[in-house]
Amino acid sequence: AAVQPRLSLDPLHGIQFSIGPNPANPITWISYNLLYPQKAEIAVYNLLGQKVATLASGLQMPGQKTLIWDAANYSSGQYFVRMETEVGVTGDRVVVVK
């Protein structure tokens, strides 16, 4: 059964971040909300810490955004989705099942 998206909240820096469905089979959504424009990168890493996908990079406008990660071409297992902004870093793990 799929786990409900878990919300990471960093109120000090105005960042909300969630992933779901998790596990991904093979698609998952990454949602985030920024309070003001800022440079950000959202990337996927494997358990070795290697970046395997960049989902967004550059100036991000404020508001709620949703990205789709299609993991069909990736091996089953655990990955980490990391969001780095000008003011902080947040992220969460996602499990890919096939």
N, CA, C and O atoms as CSV, one atom per row, in Angstrom:
chain,resi,resn,atom,element,x,y,z
A,1,ALA,N,N,0.842,-1.184,0.000
A,1,ALA,CA,C,0.000,0.000,0.000
A,1,ALA,C,C,0.881,1.239,0.000
A,1,ALA,O,O,1.943,1.260,0.622
A,2,ALA,N,N,0.442,2.241,-0.684
A,2,ALA,CA,C,1.197,3.495,-0.786
A,2,ALA,C,C,1.115,4.259,0.523
A,2,ALA,O,O,0.086,4.274,1.198
A,3,VAL,N,N,2.206,4.878,0.852
A,3,VAL,CA,C,2.271,5.721,2.035
A,3,VAL,C,C,1.861,7.128,1.632
A,3,VAL,O,O,2.229,7.591,0.552
A,4,GLN,N,N,1.114,7.807,2.472
A,4,GLN,CA,C,0.703,9.180,2.181
A,4,GLN,C,C,1.933,10.080,2.109
A,4,GLN,O,O,2.911,9.846,2.819
A,5,PRO,N,N,1.894,11.100,1.264
A,5,PRO,CA,C,3.034,12.014,1.175
A,5,PRO,C,C,3.352,12.618,2.532
A,5,PRO,O,O,2.460,12.980,3.301
A,6,ARG,N,N,4.627,12.714,2.802
A,6,ARG,CA,C,5.085,13.315,4.041
A,6,ARG,C,C,5.525,14.737,3.724
A,6,ARG,O,O,6.263,14.959,2.764
A,7,LEU,N,N,5.089,15.673,4.500
A,7,LEU,CA,C,5.386,17.080,4.263
A,7,LEU,C,C,6.570,17.502,5.111
A,7,LEU,O,O,6.557,17.356,6.333
A,8,SER,N,N,7.597,18.026,4.452
A,8,SER,CA,C,8.710,18.633,5.157
A,8,SER,C,C,8.459,20.129,5.167
A,8,SER,O,O,8.200,20.728,4.123
A,9,LEU,N,N,8.534,20.720,6.320
A,9,LEU,CA,C,8.228,22.138,6.442
A,9,LEU,C,C,9.383,22.845,7.118
A,9,LEU,O,O,9.825,22.441,8.194
A,10,ASP,N,N,9.866,23.883,6.497
A,10,ASP,CA,C,10.912,24.718,7.057
A,10,ASP,C,C,10.355,26.135,7.135
A,10,ASP,O,O,10.634,26.957,6.262
A,11,PRO,N,N,9.560,26.432,8.182
A,11,PRO,CA,C,8.892,27.733,8.239
A,11,PRO,C,C,9.856,28.910,8.328
A,11,PRO,O,O,9.524,30.019,7.909
A,12,LEU,N,N,11.042,28.675,8.869
A,12,LEU,CA,C,12.016,29.756,8.972
A,12,LEU,C,C,12.384,30.280,7.586
A,12,LEU,O,O,12.570,31.483,7.400
A,13,HIS,N,N,12.488,29.378,6.623
A,13,HIS,CA,C,12.882,29.764,5.275
A,13,HIS,C,C,11.724,29.733,4.290
A,13,HIS,O,O,11.921,29.989,3.103
A,14,GLY,N,N,10.532,29.428,4.754
A,14,GLY,CA,C,9.355,29.459,3.899
A,14,GLY,C,C,9.329,28.390,2.830
A,14,GLY,O,O,8.915,28.649,1.700
A,15,ILE,N,N,9.771,27.177,3.178
A,15,ILE,CA,C,9.809,26.082,2.210
A,15,ILE,C,C,8.886,24.960,2.677
A,15,ILE,O,O,8.983,24.500,3.814
A,16,GLN,N,N,7.992,24.524,1.794
A,16,GLN,CA,C,7.206,23.317,2.022
A,16,GLN,C,C,7.567,22.343,0.914
A,16,GLN,O,O,7.735,22.746,-0.237
A,17,PHE,N,N,7.689,21.053,1.254
A,17,PHE,CA,C,8.181,20.063,0.307
A,17,PHE,C,C,7.537,18.726,0.627
A,17,PHE,O,O,7.533,18.306,1.784
A,18,SER,N,N,6.986,18.046,-0.384
A,18,SER,CA,C,6.400,16.723,-0.144
A,18,SER,C,C,6.562,15.841,-1.376
A,18,SER,O,O,6.705,16.328,-2.498
A,19,ILE,N,N,6.537,14.521,-1.138
A,19,ILE,CA,C,6.678,13.531,-2.197
A,19,ILE,C,C,5.548,12.521,-2.065
A,19,ILE,O,O,5.247,12.067,-0.961
A,20,GLY,N,N,4.921,12.165,-3.182
A,20,GLY,CA,C,3.898,11.130,-3.124
A,20,GLY,C,C,3.419,10.786,-4.525
A,20,GLY,O,O,3.482,11.666,-5.384
A,21,PRO,N,N,2.963,9.628,-4.818
A,21,PRO,CA,C,2.919,8.508,-3.881
A,21,PRO,C,C,4.318,7.959,-3.615
A,21,PRO,O,O,5.230,8.106,-4.429
A,22,ASN,N,N,4.457,7.344,-2.488
A,22,ASN,CA,C,5.716,6.754,-2.074
A,22,ASN,C,C,5.384,5.441,-1.385
A,22,ASN,O,O,4.845,5.473,-0.278
A,23,PRO,N,N,5.672,4.301,-1.969
A,23,PRO,CA,C,6.611,4.082,-3.059
A,23,PRO,C,C,6.091,4.527,-4.426
A,23,PRO,O,O,4.888,4.609,-4.673
A,24,ALA,N,N,7.057,4.808,-5.297
A,24,ALA,CA,C,6.756,5.205,-6.674
A,24,ALA,C,C,6.698,3.951,-7.540
A,24,ALA,O,O,7.556,3.075,-7.434
A,25,ASN,N,N,5.690,3.871,-8.389
A,25,ASN,CA,C,5.547,2.690,-9.243
A,25,ASN,C,C,5.023,3.081,-10.618
A,25,ASN,O,O,3.835,2.871,-10.861
A,26,PRO,N,N,5.791,3.617,-11.514
A,26,PRO,CA,C,7.121,4.186,-11.325
A,26,PRO,C,C,7.096,5.708,-11.185
A,26,PRO,O,O,8.154,6.335,-11.123
A,27,ILE,N,N,5.902,6.315,-11.135
A,27,ILE,CA,C,5.810,7.780,-11.135
A,27,ILE,C,C,5.510,8.298,-9.735
A,27,ILE,O,O,4.716,7.713,-8.997
A,28,THR,N,N,6.158,9.401,-9.382
A,28,THR,CA,C,5.845,10.094,-8.138
A,28,THR,C,C,5.862,11.595,-8.397
A,28,THR,O,O,6.488,12.067,-9.346
A,29,TRP,N,N,5.171,12.330,-7.548
A,29,TRP,CA,C,5.078,13.779,-7.659
A,29,TRP,C,C,5.881,14.411,-6.544
A,29,TRP,O,O,5.846,13.950,-5.403
A,30,ILE,N,N,6.598,15.460,-6.873
A,30,ILE,CA,C,7.331,16.259,-5.891
A,30,ILE,C,C,6.669,17.625,-5.886
A,30,ILE,O,O,6.692,18.340,-6.888
A,31,SER,N,N,6.084,17.981,-4.761
A,31,SER,CA,C,5.407,19.276,-4.632
A,31,SER,C,C,6.204,20.160,-3.694
A,31,SER,O,O,6.750,19.700,-2.691
A,32,TYR,N,N,6.260,21.434,-4.037
A,32,TYR,CA,C,6.949,22.377,-3.163
A,32,TYR,C,C,6.292,23.736,-3.266
A,32,TYR,O,O,5.626,24.059,-4.250
A,33,ASN,N,N,6.497,24.516,-2.234
A,33,ASN,CA,C,5.912,25.848,-2.146
A,33,ASN,C,C,6.978,26.799,-1.622
A,33,ASN,O,O,7.571,26.557,-0.571
A,34,LEU,N,N,7.218,27.862,-2.344
A,34,LEU,CA,C,8.177,28.886,-1.927
A,34,LEU,C,C,7.436,30.192,-1.685
A,34,LEU,O,O,6.495,30.525,-2.406
A,35,LEU,N,N,7.862,30.922,-0.675
A,35,LEU,CA,C,7.207,32.184,-0.343
A,35,LEU,C,C,7.683,33.345,-1.198
A,35,LEU,O,O,6.983,34.348,-1.338
A,36,TYR,N,N,8.878,33.211,-1.773
A,36,TYR,CA,C,9.420,34.296,-2.589
A,36,TYR,C,C,10.346,33.711,-3.657
A,36,TYR,O,O,10.795,32.574,-3.518
A,37,PRO,N,N,10.639,34.467,-4.723
A,37,PRO,CA,C,11.511,33.956,-5.784
A,37,PRO,C,C,12.901,33.639,-5.232
A,37,PRO,O,O,13.458,34.405,-4.445
A,38,GLN,N,N,13.442,32.517,-5.650
A,38,GLN,CA,C,14.790,32.156,-5.234
A,38,GLN,C,C,15.340,31.061,-6.144
A,38,GLN,O,O,14.591,30.300,-6.756
A,39,LYS,N,N,16.671,31.006,-6.215
A,39,LYS,CA,C,17.311,29.941,-6.972
A,39,LYS,C,C,17.149,28.639,-6.203
A,39,LYS,O,O,17.286,28.598,-4.980
A,40,ALA,N,N,16.855,27.583,-6.941
A,40,ALA,CA,C,16.668,26.283,-6.302
A,40,ALA,C,C,17.031,25.179,-7.282
A,40,ALA,O,O,16.935,25.339,-8.499
A,41,GLU,N,N,17.449,24.059,-6.716
A,41,GLU,CA,C,17.660,22.856,-7.508
A,41,GLU,C,C,16.970,21.705,-6.802
A,41,GLU,O,O,17.110,21.529,-5.592
A,42,ILE,N,N,16.225,20.925,-7.568
A,42,ILE,CA,C,15.604,19.713,-7.055
A,42,ILE,C,C,16.190,18.566,-7.855
A,42,ILE,O,O,16.052,18.510,-9.077
A,43,ALA,N,N,16.848,17.648,-7.150
A,43,ALA,CA,C,17.551,16.558,-7.816
A,43,ALA,C,C,17.298,15.247,-7.082
A,43,ALA,O,O,16.933,15.227,-5.906
A,44,VAL,N,N,17.503,14.154,-7.812
A,44,VAL,CA,C,17.336,12.809,-7.266
A,44,VAL,C,C,18.718,12.168,-7.162
A,44,VAL,O,O,19.523,12.240,-8.091
A,45,TYR,N,N,18.980,11.536,-6.010
A,45,TYR,CA,C,20.262,10.884,-5.748
A,45,TYR,C,C,20.041,9.417,-5.420
A,45,TYR,O,O,19.031,9.053,-4.818
A,46,ASN,N,N,20.992,8.574,-5.819
A,46,ASN,CA,C,20.926,7.174,-5.425
A,46,ASN,C,C,21.578,7.004,-4.051
A,46,ASN,O,O,22.044,7.977,-3.458
A,47,LEU,N,N,21.610,5.770,-3.547
A,47,LEU,CA,C,22.152,5.533,-2.209
A,47,LEU,C,C,23.657,5.754,-2.123
A,47,LEU,O,O,24.205,5.847,-1.024
A,48,LEU,N,N,24.327,5.838,-3.255
A,48,LEU,CA,C,25.761,6.129,-3.266
A,48,LEU,C,C,26.028,7.631,-3.244
A,48,LEU,O,O,27.180,8.064,-3.216
A,49,GLY,N,N,24.949,8.428,-3.258
A,49,GLY,CA,C,25.097,9.875,-3.261
A,49,GLY,C,C,25.315,10.463,-4.640
A,49,GLY,O,O,25.646,11.642,-4.766
A,50,GLN,N,N,25.133,9.654,-5.678
A,50,GLN,CA,C,25.310,10.130,-7.050
A,50,GLN,C,C,24.013,10.745,-7.555
A,50,GLN,O,O,22.936,10.167,-7.400
A,51,LYS,N,N,24.126,11.922,-8.162
A,51,LYS,CA,C,22.947,12.560,-8.746
A,51,LYS,C,C,22.545,11.778,-9.988
A,51,LYS,O,O,23.352,11.583,-10.896
A,52,VAL,N,N,21.277,11.327,-10.023
A,52,VAL,CA,C,20.797,10.545,-11.162
A,52,VAL,C,C,19.782,11.314,-12.003
A,52,VAL,O,O,19.491,10.916,-13.131
A,53,ALA,N,N,19.244,12.402,-11.473
A,53,ALA,CA,C,18.279,13.213,-12.226
A,53,ALA,C,C,18.208,14.605,-11.624
A,53,ALA,O,O,18.272,14.766,-10.405
A,54,THR,N,N,18.077,15.611,-12.480
A,54,THR,CA,C,17.797,16.975,-12.048
A,54,THR,C,C,16.398,17.310,-12.537
A,54,THR,O,O,16.135,17.303,-13.740
A,55,LEU,N,N,15.500,17.603,-11.600
A,55,LEU,CA,C,14.101,17.856,-11.945
A,55,LEU,C,C,13.811,19.334,-12.150
A,55,LEU,O,O,12.912,19.690,-12.912
A,56,ALA,N,N,14.560,20.194,-11.482
A,56,ALA,CA,C,14.397,21.646,-11.632
A,56,ALA,C,C,15.705,22.303,-11.219
A,56,ALA,O,O,16.390,21.838,-10.308
A,57,SER,N,N,16.038,23.387,-11.899
A,57,SER,CA,C,17.252,24.112,-11.566
A,57,SER,C,C,17.105,25.550,-12.040
A,57,SER,O,O,16.618,25.807,-13.141
A,58,GLY,N,N,17.530,26.480,-11.196
A,58,GLY,CA,C,17.464,27.883,-11.572
A,58,GLY,C,C,16.459,28.644,-10.733
A,58,GLY,O,O,16.020,28.169,-9.685
A,59,LEU,N,N,16.102,29.823,-11.199
A,59,LEU,CA,C,15.191,30.687,-10.458
A,59,LEU,C,C,13.786,30.089,-10.435
A,59,LEU,O,O,13.209,29.789,-11.480
A,60,GLN,N,N,13.252,29.922,-9.242
A,60,GLN,CA,C,11.902,29.391,-9.054
A,60,GLN,C,C,11.019,30.511,-8.517
A,60,GLN,O,O,11.386,31.206,-7.570
A,61,MET,N,N,9.874,30.674,-9.119
A,61,MET,CA,C,8.930,31.702,-8.690
A,61,MET,C,C,8.164,31.231,-7.450
A,61,MET,O,O,8.060,30.030,-7.204
A,62,PRO,N,N,7.632,32.170,-6.674
A,62,PRO,CA,C,6.886,31.780,-5.475
A,62,PRO,C,C,5.596,31.049,-5.836
A,62,PRO,O,O,5.068,31.172,-6.941
A,63,GLY,N,N,5.114,30.290,-4.867
A,63,GLY,CA,C,3.864,29.569,-5.052
A,63,GLY,C,C,4.066,28.070,-5.053
A,63,GLY,O,O,5.183,27.571,-4.925
A,64,GLN,N,N,2.963,27.369,-5.200
A,64,GLN,CA,C,2.947,25.906,-5.197
A,64,GLN,C,C,3.302,25.374,-6.582
A,64,GLN,O,O,2.721,25.798,-7.582
A,65,LYS,N,N,4.248,24.453,-6.640
A,65,LYS,CA,C,4.666,23.818,-7.892
A,65,LYS,C,C,4.666,22.306,-7.685
A,65,LYS,O,O,4.876,21.821,-6.574
A,66,THR,N,N,4.429,21.569,-8.768
A,66,THR,CA,C,4.492,20.112,-8.720
A,66,THR,C,C,5.305,19.611,-9.903
A,66,THR,O,O,5.054,19.983,-11.049
A,67,LEU,N,N,6.277,18.766,-9.612
A,67,LEU,CA,C,7.100,18.124,-10.630
A,67,LEU,C,C,6.760,16.641,-10.653
A,67,LEU,O,O,6.339,16.083,-9.639
A,68,ILE,N,N,6.938,16.010,-11.787
A,68,ILE,CA,C,6.721,14.573,-11.905
A,68,ILE,C,C,8.067,13.908,-12.156
A,68,ILE,O,O,8.813,14.318,-13.046
A,69,TRP,N,N,8.375,12.881,-11.369
A,69,TRP,CA,C,9.558,12.071,-11.621
A,69,TRP,C,C,9.093,10.706,-12.093
A,69,TRP,O,O,8.456,9.961,-11.349
A,70,ASP,N,N,9.418,10.388,-13.337
A,70,ASP,CA,C,9.098,9.084,-13.910
A,70,ASP,C,C,10.328,8.201,-13.735
A,70,ASP,O,O,11.329,8.376,-14.429
A,71,ALA,N,N,10.249,7.261,-12.815
A,71,ALA,CA,C,11.385,6.405,-12.479
A,71,ALA,C,C,11.384,5.096,-13.266
A,71,ALA,O,O,12.040,4.136,-12.862
A,72,ALA,N,N,10.660,5.044,-14.380
A,72,ALA,CA,C,10.560,3.809,-15.163
A,72,ALA,C,C,11.924,3.300,-15.627
A,72,ALA,O,O,12.115,2.091,-15.758
A,73,ASN,N,N,12.865,4.193,-15.874
A,73,ASN,CA,C,14.185,3.789,-16.360
A,73,ASN,C,C,15.217,3.644,-15.247
A,73,ASN,O,O,16.413,3.541,-15.518
A,74,TYR,N,N,14.757,3.635,-13.991
A,74,TYR,CA,C,15.649,3.507,-12.851
A,74,TYR,C,C,15.408,2.172,-12.164
A,74,TYR,O,O,14.307,1.625,-12.227
A,75,SER,N,N,16.424,1.654,-11.518
A,75,SER,CA,C,16.306,0.389,-10.795
A,75,SER,C,C,15.411,0.549,-9.581
A,75,SER,O,O,15.296,1.638,-9.018
A,76,SER,N,N,14.778,-0.548,-9.182
A,76,SER,CA,C,14.027,-0.541,-7.927
A,76,SER,C,C,14.992,-0.253,-6.782
A,76,SER,O,O,16.162,-0.630,-6.837
A,77,GLY,N,N,14.498,0.410,-5.757
A,77,GLY,CA,C,15.333,0.712,-4.600
A,77,GLY,C,C,15.026,2.081,-4.035
A,77,GLY,O,O,14.055,2.732,-4.421
A,78,GLN,N,N,15.879,2.507,-3.104
A,78,GLN,CA,C,15.688,3.788,-2.435
A,78,GLN,C,C,16.482,4.885,-3.134
A,78,GLN,O,O,17.603,4.683,-3.601
A,79,TYR,N,N,15.854,6.045,-3.183
A,79,TYR,CA,C,16.477,7.246,-3.727
A,79,TYR,C,C,16.194,8.387,-2.762
A,79,TYR,O,O,15.346,8.266,-1.878
A,80,PHE,N,N,16.899,9.479,-2.931
A,80,PHE,CA,C,16.685,10.653,-2.096
A,80,PHE,C,C,16.435,11.844,-3.007
A,80,PHE,O,O,17.240,12.142,-3.890
A,81,VAL,N,N,15.320,12.520,-2.789
A,81,VAL,CA,C,15.010,13.738,-3.537
A,81,VAL,C,C,15.414,14.908,-2.650
A,81,VAL,O,O,14.947,15.033,-1.518
A,82,ARG,N,N,16.279,15.756,-3.170
A,82,ARG,CA,C,16.857,16.852,-2.386
A,82,ARG,C,C,16.517,18.175,-3.054
A,82,ARG,O,O,16.671,18.334,-4.264
A,83,MET,N,N,16.053,19.117,-2.248
A,83,MET,CA,C,15.786,20.467,-2.731
A,83,MET,C,C,16.734,21.419,-2.016
A,83,MET,O,O,16.709,21.544,-0.792
A,84,GLU,N,N,17.566,22.084,-2.799
A,84,GLU,CA,C,18.503,23.060,-2.251
A,84,GLU,C,C,18.106,24.433,-2.761
A,84,GLU,O,O,17.996,24.650,-3.968
A,85,THR,N,N,17.890,25.362,-1.831
A,85,THR,CA,C,17.553,26.731,-2.194
A,85,THR,C,C,18.643,27.658,-1.686
A,85,THR,O,O,19.626,27.212,-1.094
A,86,GLU,N,N,18.466,28.936,-1.919
A,86,GLU,CA,C,19.438,29.925,-1.454
A,86,GLU,C,C,19.543,29.943,0.063
A,86,GLU,O,O,20.565,30.358,0.609
A,87,VAL,N,N,18.491,29.494,0.749
A,87,VAL,CA,C,18.462,29.633,2.207
A,87,VAL,C,C,18.496,28.318,2.966
A,87,VAL,O,O,18.591,28.326,4.194
A,88,GLY,N,N,18.422,27.196,2.277
A,88,GLY,CA,C,18.429,25.942,3.009
A,88,GLY,C,C,18.259,24.733,2.108
A,88,GLY,O,O,18.096,24.843,0.893
A,89,VAL,N,N,18.303,23.572,2.755
A,89,VAL,CA,C,18.192,22.294,2.061
A,89,VAL,C,C,17.126,21.464,2.754
A,89,VAL,O,O,17.053,21.436,3.982
A,90,THR,N,N,16.302,20.790,1.968
A,90,THR,CA,C,15.332,19.848,2.507
A,90,THR,C,C,15.238,18.683,1.535
A,90,THR,O,O,15.758,18.754,0.421
A,91,GLY,N,N,14.592,17.639,1.942
A,91,GLY,CA,C,14.436,16.494,1.056
A,91,GLY,C,C,13.818,15.327,1.783
A,91,GLY,O,O,13.508,15.400,2.972
A,92,ASP,N,N,13.646,14.250,1.043
A,92,ASP,CA,C,13.061,13.046,1.621
A,92,ASP,C,C,13.403,11.872,0.722
A,92,ASP,O,O,13.761,12.048,-0.442
A,93,ARG,N,N,13.289,10.676,1.272
A,93,ARG,CA,C,13.574,9.487,0.479
A,93,ARG,C,C,12.323,9.062,-0.269
A,93,ARG,O,O,11.197,9.354,0.136
A,94,VAL,N,N,12.552,8.367,-1.367
A,94,VAL,CA,C,11.457,7.773,-2.129
A,94,VAL,C,C,11.905,6.368,-2.524
A,94,VAL,O,O,13.067,6.152,-2.870
A,95,VAL,N,N,10.990,5.434,-2.469
A,95,VAL,CA,C,11.270,4.054,-2.845
A,95,VAL,C,C,10.639,3.794,-4.207
A,95,VAL,O,O,9.461,4.078,-4.421
A,96,VAL,N,N,11.434,3.253,-5.124
A,96,VAL,CA,C,10.943,2.883,-6.449
A,96,VAL,C,C,10.714,1.376,-6.446
A,96,VAL,O,O,11.618,0.600,-6.134
A,97,VAL,N,N,9.489,0.968,-6.799
A,97,VAL,CA,C,9.153,-0.455,-6.902
A,97,VAL,C,C,8.632,-0.728,-8.303
A,97,VAL,O,O,7.976,0.115,-8.916
A,98,LYS,N,N,8.933,-1.909,-8.791
A,98,LYS,CA,C,8.475,-2.283,-10.136
A,98,LYS,C,C,7.825,-3.640,-10.086
A,98,LYS,O,O,7.369,-4.145,-11.112
